Amino acid sequence: METRIGGERARENTNKLPFDEAIHMDTIGLVGGLWILWNSDRVQITQLAMLEQKIHVLVKVLISNFEFICTTVYASPRFHERCILWNNLKNAANLHDKPWIIAGDFNKVLAEGDKFGGRYISSNRSLLFKECVDHCNIIDLGFVGTRFTWTNRRNINALVQERIDWFFANLRWYAFHRDAKEELWVQKSYVSRLIEGDQNTAFHHMSTIVRRRHNKISCIKNDTGEWIQSKDGAMNYIRRGFEKLFKTSLNHAPLNPIRPSRWLASLSNEERSNMSTMVTDAKIKDGPWALKACKAPGPNGLHAGFFQRFWLIVDDLVKTKVKKAFKECKLPKYLNRTNVVLIPKIVGLESL
């Protein structure tokens, strides 16, 4: 954590806290002052390096013997010094293959959506930050609550807010926390298998996690501006919002419905006759192949790609079910079930 406190005063303060070990970094003028605090009965920490803008430590969780590298960051407000930090992080990424988390104040936004008010962001400077993130093969772990972590605390006309504090992790760190098989990641990624190939598990893993982070709604503001942080509370609030939006005031249908005009599109006699004809095996097979492999999974999570890939195994069952539905003019309820998912169109959704 960045405390803006260093030297003897830092040690005096940490001695009052419920931790028995600590690493301190001196402040850079009136800013900085990183601390790492821990209890030695839970984790074993070995300091690897301490530079002006970061601390590298090796963390061993005693209960599981899981080891990872943790880098705490306070990036300089000066651009040329931040460039030194970006290069140092890229060099550190080349030196190890361990699980890695990087957290702290990077003093830089990544995209336009990470800033409110003030001057436009420098795309070239943000691009250098992004190149560092990409080179280190790390992804943003997201946030809960308000999007911005810094503000100038001015009135609305001069207010500036930015997200400059970040928490990143690499795929090896994720691999310990999320057990996933290659086929699962390929199915859940929106990237074409034919283009990327079957073996690029890390790529599909990364793209799926990034998409999930952007789409996740962990909390939301209600009509009075209060945060709803419980999962059930957020779900109920969103459900009520959409029920209110789409609910009609009509509670009955008109007794004399309007008869269709002869000028409107209608079925020919031949088309009506074809509707009573039994569907062919070829038409049934055309159904799954008319869909993209990774689109529209049902509640069981099976994409069209599953049926395409294993058609020789499941074809008889599928054909039997479809022909039965045509014959009885009735679909089983489970076939009509679907998933309705609310996907925010902006990053960091706060309200409906």
Buried (B, 14 or more C-beta within 10 A) or exposed (E): EBBEBBEEEBEEBBEEEEBEEBBBBEBBEEEBBBBBBBEEEEBBBEEBEBEBBBBBBBBEEEEEEBBBBBBBBBBBBEEEBBBBBBEBBBEBBEEBEEBBBBBBBBBBBBEEEBBBBEEEBEEEBBEBBBEBBEBBBBBBBBBEEBBBBBEEEEEEEEEBBBBBBBEBBBBBBBBBEEEBEBBBBBBBBEBEBEEBEEEBBBBBBBBBBEBEBBBEBEBBBBEEEEBBEEEEBBBEBBEEBEEEEEEEEEEEEEEEEEEEEEEEEEEEEEEEEEEEEEBEEEEBBEEBEEBEBBEEBEEEEEBBBBBBBEEEEBBEEBBEEBBEBBEEEEEEEEEEEEEEEEEBEEBBBBEB
